[in-house]
Amino acid sequence: MPPKRVIAERGYGSGKRIEKSYFSSTYETLTSPENSAMVKAIAAFGVGVAFLSSSFGEFLLPPQ
């Protein structure tokens, strides 16, 4: 049995390919559903570090 013939579309005359900017590709990567768990974990870590380094973190210290 002969192999099936695959016809690939060439991009020569179909127009120019527009590349995304750095910010739009970063935004698309951060908002993709497969990366949501990692983005939430990094955000929670950042909020925790910001809280502990602020003056509100002193409320967690035992009284003296």
LUMRO-130619 format. One line per field, with one value per atom (N, C-alpha, C): residue in three letters; atom name; x, y, z. Coordinates in steps of 0.05 Angstrom, whole numbers, plus 5000, padded with zeros to 4 digits. Example, Ala and Ser with C-alpha at 12.3 -4.5 7.8 and 13.67 -1.06 7.14 Angstrom:
BEGIN
resn	ALA/ALA/ALA/SER/SER/SER .
name	N/CA/C/N/CA/C .
u	5264/5246/5264/5257/5273/5258 .
v	4886/4910/4934/4955/4979/5001 .
w	5156/5156/5156/5142/5143/5157 .
//
This chain:
BEGIN
resn	MET/MET/MET/PRO/PRO/PRO/PRO/PRO/PRO/LYS/LYS/LYS/ARG/ARG/ARG/VAL/VAL/VAL/ILE/ILE/ILE/ALA/ALA/ALA/GLU/GLU/GLU/ARG/ARG/ARG/GLY/GLY/GLY/TYR/TYR/TYR/GLY/GLY/GLY/SER/SER/SER/GLY/GLY/GLY/LYS/LYS/LYS/ARG/ARG/ARG/ILE/ILE/ILE/GLU/GLU/GLU/LYS/LYS/LYS/SER/SER/SER/TYR/TYR/TYR/PHE/PHE/PHE/SER/SER/SER/SER/SER/SER/THR/THR/THR/TYR/TYR/TYR/GLU/GLU/GLU/THR/THR/THR/LEU/LEU/LEU/THR/THR/THR/SER/SER/SER/PRO/PRO/PRO/GLU/GLU/GLU/ASN/ASN/ASN/SER/SER/SER/ALA/ALA/ALA/MET/MET/MET/VAL/VAL/VAL/LYS/LYS/LYS/ALA/ALA/ALA/ILE/ILE/ILE/ALA/ALA/ALA/ALA/ALA/ALA/PHE/PHE/PHE/GLY/GLY/GLY/VAL/VAL/VAL/GLY/GLY/GLY/VAL/VAL/VAL/ALA/ALA/ALA/PHE/PHE/PHE/LEU/LEU/LEU/SER/SER/SER/SER/SER/SER/SER/SER/SER/PHE/PHE/PHE/GLY/GLY/GLY/GLU/GLU/GLU/PHE/PHE/PHE/LEU/LEU/LEU/LEU/LEU/LEU/PRO/PRO/PRO/PRO/PRO/PRO/GLN/GLN/GLN .
name	N/CA/C/N/CA/C/N/CA/C/N/CA/C/N/CA/C/N/CA/C/N/CA/C/N/CA/C/N/CA/C/N/CA/C/N/CA/C/N/CA/C/N/CA/C/N/CA/C/N/CA/C/N/CA/C/N/CA/C/N/CA/C/N/CA/C/N/CA/C/N/CA/C/N/CA/C/N/CA/C/N/CA/C/N/CA/C/N/CA/C/N/CA/C/N/CA/C/N/CA/C/N/CA/C/N/CA/C/N/CA/C/N/CA/C/N/CA/C/N/CA/C/N/CA/C/N/CA/C/N/CA/C/N/CA/C/N/CA/C/N/CA/C/N/CA/C/N/CA/C/N/CA/C/N/CA/C/N/CA/C/N/CA/C/N/CA/C/N/CA/C/N/CA/C/N/CA/C/N/CA/C/N/CA/C/N/CA/C/N/CA/C/N/CA/C/N/CA/C/N/CA/C/N/CA/C/N/CA/C/N/CA/C/N/CA/C/N/CA/C/N/CA/C .
u	5017/5000/5018/5014/5031/5025/5044/5039/5020/5006/4987/5003/4993/5006/4996/5015/5008/5015/4996/5000/5003/5026/5032/5029/5016/5011/5037/5046/5070/5062/5079/5073/5086/5094/5108/5089/5066/5048/5024/5022/4998/4999/5020/5022/5045/5050/5073/5064/5082/5077/5084/5066/5070/5078/5101/5110/5099/5094/5083/5105/5097/5117/5123/5143/5152/5129/5117/5096/5071/5063/5039/5044/5067/5073/5075/5086/5088/5060/5043/5016/5001/5004/4990/5000/5026/5037/5026/5025/5016/4986/4970/4942/4932/4950/4942/4933/4912/4902/4921/4940/4959/4980/4983/5002/4989/4963/4949/4958/4964/4972/4999/5017/5043/5041/5025/5022/5009/4989/4977/4996/5013/5032/5053/5063/5082/5069/5044/5030/5026/5019/5015/5041/5063/5089/5096/5091/5097/5081/5055/5038/5048/5056/5067/5093/5110/5136/5130/5112/5105/5093/5075/5062/5083/5100/5120/5141/5146/5166/5154/5128/5115/5111/5101/5097/5074/5057/5035/5046/5070/5082/5089/5091/5098/5075/5051/5028/5031/5047/5051/5072/5087/5107/5093/5104/5092/5095/5076/5079/5103/5115/5137/5131 .
v	4977/5000/5025/5043/5067/5086/5101/5120/5142/5153/5174/5200/5215/5240/5262/5277/5299/5325/5342/5368/5389/5401/5422/5449/5467/5494/5510/5522/5539/5567/5580/5607/5628/5622/5642/5665/5658/5678/5683/5670/5673/5697/5712/5735/5733/5755/5755/5745/5732/5722/5745/5751/5772/5759/5767/5756/5773/5759/5773/5788/5809/5824/5808/5817/5803/5804/5827/5830/5814/5813/5798/5768/5759/5730/5723/5741/5736/5736/5755/5755/5730/5721/5697/5673/5672/5649/5649/5673/5674/5668/5675/5671/5644/5628/5602/5584/5568/5550/5529/5521/5501/5512/5538/5550/5563/5560/5575/5566/5541/5532/5544/5545/5557/5587/5601/5630/5636/5620/5624/5619/5599/5592/5615/5625/5647/5672/5677/5701/5698/5674/5670/5673/5663/5667/5696/5711/5740/5755/5748/5761/5754/5730/5722/5736/5739/5753/5782/5794/5822/5827/5809/5811/5809/5789/5785/5807/5820/5841/5868/5870/5895/5897/5919/5922/5904/5895/5876/5849/5842/5817/5816/5840/5841/5831/5830/5819/5789/5776/5747/5741/5761/5757/5753/5736/5733/5758/5764/5788/5784/5807/5806/5820 .
w	5000/5000/5000/4981/4981/5004/5013/5035/5026/5045/5039/5033/5016/5008/5025/5037/5054/5039/5037/5023/5044/5046/5065/5051/5065/5054/5058/5037/5039/5046/5061/5071/5054/5030/5014/5005/4994/4984/5001/5024/5040/5059/5059/5077/5096/5110/5128/5156/5169/5196/5215/5233/5252/5279/5289/5314/5337/5359/5382/5397/5411/5426/5452/5466/5490/5511/5514/5535/5528/5503/5496/5499/5492/5495/5525/5542/5570/5583/5575/5585/5577/5553/5544/5559/5565/5580/5609/5621/5649/5652/5632/5634/5622/5612/5601/5623/5618/5640/5650/5634/5643/5663/5664/5682/5706/5710/5731/5759/5763/5790/5798/5779/5785/5790/5774/5777/5804/5813/5839/5862/5859/5880/5883/5861/5861/5873/5866/5877/5907/5916/5945/5960/5949/5961/5963/5942/5942/5962/5965/5985/6013/6018/6044/6051/6032/6037/6042/6027/6031/6058/6067/6093/6115/6113/6135/6136/6114/6115/6121/6123/6131/6161/6170/6199/6209/6191/6200/6209/6200/6208/6237/6250/6278/6296/6285/6300/6306/6290/6294/6316/6325/6346/6373/6391/6417/6434/6452/6469/6489/6495/6514/6539 .
//
